[in-house]
Amino acid sequence: DQIKISVLNASHNLNAAQRLASMLVRKQKKNIEKRMGMNLKIINISSVNQQTILSRTKIYFHPNFLKAALILSEFLPGEQVLEPFPESRKSKISNDVQIYVGKNFE
């Protein structure tokens, strides 16, 4: 099995999404995969528009990926908010988890 993740920058720091994705893949990938029992694949790294700047990192997940989202949150620095994908966006999302990197990510 594989978990597909998007990392989106929702902070003023231009490199936040890239830094978080790099940290997950280079430093934590094996530990995360072992805990989840799935391969980790980052399929998208990008930024959101300026109106979507968040104070804290937010993790959106499909209902069957709650456990994976909780495990991911343990490996991320700072506080995160976990929420299921809103109904209006579920059919448009091709990934299993989206991480919106907030201003609290250092």
N, C-alpha and C positions, 0 to 999 in steps of 0.2 A: 504494500500500500504506500501511497504518497500523499503528502499534504502540500497543496499549492498556496503560496503566500505572496501577497503584495505588500510592499512597504512604501508608504506615502508620507512625504514631508508635510506636516501641518504646523511647522514652527517657522520662526524668522531665520533660523540657522540654515543656510543653503545646502549644507552637506549632511544634514541630520539623517535623512532616509538612507543615504549611501553608507554612512558610518554604522547605523544600526544593522543594516543588511550584512555588511562586512563582518561585524562582530558576531552575528548569528552563524554565518557560514564558516568563518575562519577559526573562531575560538570556541563556539558552543555546539556546533552541528552534531558531532558524535554523541555528546551528552543528551541533547534534545531528542535525537532520533532514537536513542536507546530507551529513554523514558516514554516516548510516544509509541514506539513500536512501528514507526512509519518513516519513510525517507522524506527529508525536508527539501523542498524546491521553491526558491524564490523566483517567481515568474514576472514580477514587475517592480521597478523602483522608479518612483516619480514624485512630483509635487502636486499639491492641491492649490486651488486659487486662494488668494489673500484673504477672502472672507471666511475661510475655514480654518484659520489659525486656532489651535487648541492649547489650553494651558497644561493639560495632562495628556499623555499618550493614551490612545483608545484602540482597543482590539475588537473588531467585528468578526463574528463567526457564524457559520451555518449551524443549526441545532445539533447535528451529529458530530460537530467538532468542538463542543464545549470543553471536553477534557483536554484536547490538544491546545486550545486557547489558554486554559489555566496553566498548563505546563509551560507554554511559551512565556507567559507573564512572569513566571518564577525566574527566568533567565534575563529579563529585561531590567535595566536599572530604573530607579524611580517608581512612582506610582502609576498604575494604569487603570483605566475603566474598561470593563468587558461588557459588550452588548451583542445580542444576536443581530444579524442583518435585518434592517427594516423590511417589512413585507413588500414595500414598493420597489425595493432594489434587488430582492432575492433572485429574480429570473434574469437580471442583467449581469450578475456577478459570475465570472468563470473561475474564480479562485475559492479556496475553502476558508481562508482567514485573511483579513486586511488589518495591517497595523498602521495607524495614523500616528506618526511621531510628533508628540507635542513639545511645547516650550520647556517642559521639565526634563527632557532628555539631555544629558551632558556627555 
